[in-house]
């Protein structure tokens, strides 16, 4: 299944731009390819750019990486809950508050990349347990005030990552 095959009822309209960025992506293949591509891209960024802000009150590249890690953890946690038929609504989160508390700029990029890699490997392992075309992937729950499916959350991990890598290319480098 490709991201373009998702039903729009499987995620909030807010997430449509992320899905659009990865419309031809197949879930597990995309998560695995994203790990390699994003790691390689982030390693190529000059050290002097890692704490650069293209505008006041915008995140640094290190903070963007930390945001990707935090968001992937949250999306994967939601996917786990919904896959296990947990119907308890999950609250949203304020990514700006998370970024402020991340202390990302005090960390080495190697440390952030190691954490990113481990989180992505955990997400891939989790999605492998769901099967490639199973009923589990179609299960839904409420997160951030809207219904979302397990499979949509996986595609959102990939699309969200692509969105932020594109922003880094366009505005930081």
Secondary structure, 3 states (H helix, E strand, C coil): CEHHHCCHHHCCHHHHHHHHHCCCCEHHHHHHHHHHHHHHHHHCCCHHHCCCCCCCCCCCHHHHHHHHHHHHHHHHHHHHHHHCCCCCCECCCCHHHHHHHCCHHHCCHHHHHHHHHHHHHHHHHHHHHHCCCCHHHHCEEEECCEEEEHHHHHHHHHHHHHHHHHHHHHHHC
